[in-house]
């Protein structure tokens, strides 16, 4: 039985806790949050702590970290040094140096480290990557996720932007998809961004776009914007083009850009070749909680089966490096060479 401590009880933390509540082979030994939080009934009986140190006294085998991004690296290292394996929400850290420090700790102490790239556990996205690789490169990646947020969602976004821009917080997911498809190293990154609200810090922007060039000639862009001013038009584009055709997500969720289930929704895939188009129906679309269940199930298997997570960790650092380079480019106005 794997003893699990959940740290951070926002949307993702609660979903990960519910996953372990339902999982065979997992036992939740505590929930950590700095402030009181209303929880689903299924989680109400578990011990609650308001400090990480108190939670670690339960001696967990696995620590699930779903706090704000600027705390990820330090909490992950402290958990591993205390003897636990770690699942940490994306991004792994807010600097490449901190991400590499986490990885070094995991390798040195022989701890399992899994980063919360939820699309890696989504069967439709796995199929999209496989179809793109079957077409062959080099590739053009066209992706975005703009979120028209208001009320509680806008407050959450403003809190996130105290430490992390949308281009980093969301971008790592989709840049990771690019890295899985091309397998090539990134060579240079350029970004543009704009602060569209007086409600965020003067040195932060809530709209950003990155462009990345890979060593095999592949190129990609990713766009992310948060806030009540964002357009609902073309807020969800997921498109991969190659010399031999293209693969695209179609019929994305129509409930609006603020709906968390819609961020991973795939109605179907269109595979285009010069000889004609093929529509791939994907009827068994998992929702957000089902994806979190699959993600945490992978973590438990990685521990039980002593999986080699070297590629997973390397990709997590690489995708983060691209997004942080874009953030640097936006702030400096210069192209960043990797």
Buried (B, 14 or more C-beta within 10 A) or exposed (E): EBBBBBBBBBBBBBBBBBBBBEBEEBBBBBBBBEEEBEBEEEBEEBEBBEEBEEBBEBEBBBBBBBBBBBBBBBBBBBBBEBEBBBBBBBBBBBBBEBBBBBBEBBEEBEBBBBBBBBBBBBBBBEBBBEBBBEBEBBBBBBBBBBBBBEEEBBEBBBEBBEBBBBBBBBBBBBBBBBBBBBEBEBEBBBBBBEBBBEBBEEEBBBBBBBBBBBEEEBBBBBBBBBBBEBEEEEBBBBBBBBEEBBBBBBBBBEEEBBBBBBBBBBBBBBBBEEEEEEEBEBEEBBEBBBBBBBBBBBBBEBBEEEBEBEEBBEBBBBBBBBBBBBBEBBBEEEEBEB
